[in-house]
Amino acid sequence: MYIVPIAVYNRSPGVKQVWALLERNGTHLISLDDAEPVNAALEFAEANGIVLDSDPFQADSVVFLPVDLYKTDLSSFYSWREVLPGTIPAKEVWRQFTWVSDSLNVNTMLNEIVLGDAEHTVYSILKAYLKTKH
């Protein structure tokens, strides 16, 4: 099971700026070993000062934590641009992606960014979240 704290900011019509908190310098989903994943995700959010704008929800093997961008102090976290690849110890970082509404399937290029295993890519994660939330 995995958790993904995620925040979406509408930049312009049809363009969303998406922030996801990822581990291992922004290359993996946050792993969660718990029999009650939603409760564990809530505990993770509270322990890390992440304020949610709605209840967590589960889609397949991922629990999404919808983050309130205005109430969460993002400056207390690393951003993906602050941490060089190979940095040890690996950090949890906010990584930014862009999602567009288009008929050319530009978003499918995000399928090339694998998040730890072949099952999860940036495209699959964002598609699952945005289909449910937005």
N, C-alpha and C positions, 0 to 999 in steps of 0.2 A: 504494500500500500504506500502511496505517496501523498504529500500535501503540496499545494502550490498557492502561496499567497499571491494574489494577482490584483492589479488595479488598471482601470481603463480610463483614458482621458480622450474625449472626442475633440480632435484637432480641427477638423473641418468636415463638411458633409461627405460622408463616405470614407473618412480616414480616422482611424483610431490609433492612439499611442498606447501601447500595452506594456505594463511593467510587471515582471514576474520575479519573485524571490527564488533563486536557485542556489544549490550548494556546489561545492567543489569548483569555486571560481566561476560559477555561472554555466556549468556544463552538465549538471545532473538535477533531477527533481529531488526534493527533500524526502528522504526515506522515512517511513513511519512503521514501526512494528507495534501494533496495538490491536486488541480485540474490538475496541470501540474507537474507530478512527476519527469520527466527527468530534467526540469529546477530547481526544488527544490533540486534534488540530486546534480546537478552542484553547486548550492549555498552552500549546505552542505560541499561538497569537498573543495570549495574555503575558506569557513569560518574556516575549520579545518586544512588547510595546506596540503591537500591531492592532489598530482599531478597525473593526469591521463595519462595513456599511450595510450588510445584510447577513443572514445566517449562512454558515458553510453548507456546501452541498457536495454530494459524491456523484461522480460520473465514472463508471467502470472502476479502475483501480486508483483513482485520483480524488482526493478531497480538495475542493477549491475553497479558498478563503478570500472573499471579496473585500478588498482593502479600501478604507476611506482615505483617499489621498490627502485630504485637508486636515484630518485629525491625527494621522500617523506621522511621527517625526522621522522622515526619511533620511535626514542628515545623520542619524545615529547608526546608519547602516553603510556598508560599502556599496558603491555602484560598480558596474561591470568595467567601466573605463578606468577605475582606480586600481584595479588588481591585474597585474601582468600574468599571462599564462605561465603556469608552472610555479606560481607563488606558493611557498610552503610556510606555515600550514595553509591549506586551502580555505577559502572564506565563503560565507553565504553572501551573495551579492544580488542587488536589484539589476536585472538586465532588461533593456528596452527593446521592443519590437514594434513594427508598424503593420497594421492590418487594414487593407483597403477593400471597399466594395467594388468589385469589378467583374466583368464578363470574360476577361483574358486569363483568369486563374493565376494571377501574379502571386497570390498568397501561397500557392503550392511550392514556391521556391523555399519556403520555410521548412519543407519536408527534408531538406538537406541538413538541417541542424538537429542532430540526434541528441536526446537528453538522457544519456546513460545507458540506454538499451535500445534495441531496434524497434521496440513496441511504441516508444514515446518520442515524438519529434515536436519541435515548436509548433508546427502546423497542426498536428493532432490535438495538442493541448489547447491552443488558442481557439481552434474550431469547436472543440467540446465546450469550452467556457462561454464563448460568444453565442453559440447556438442556444445555450441554456439561459444566459443572463441578459443578452442584448439583442 
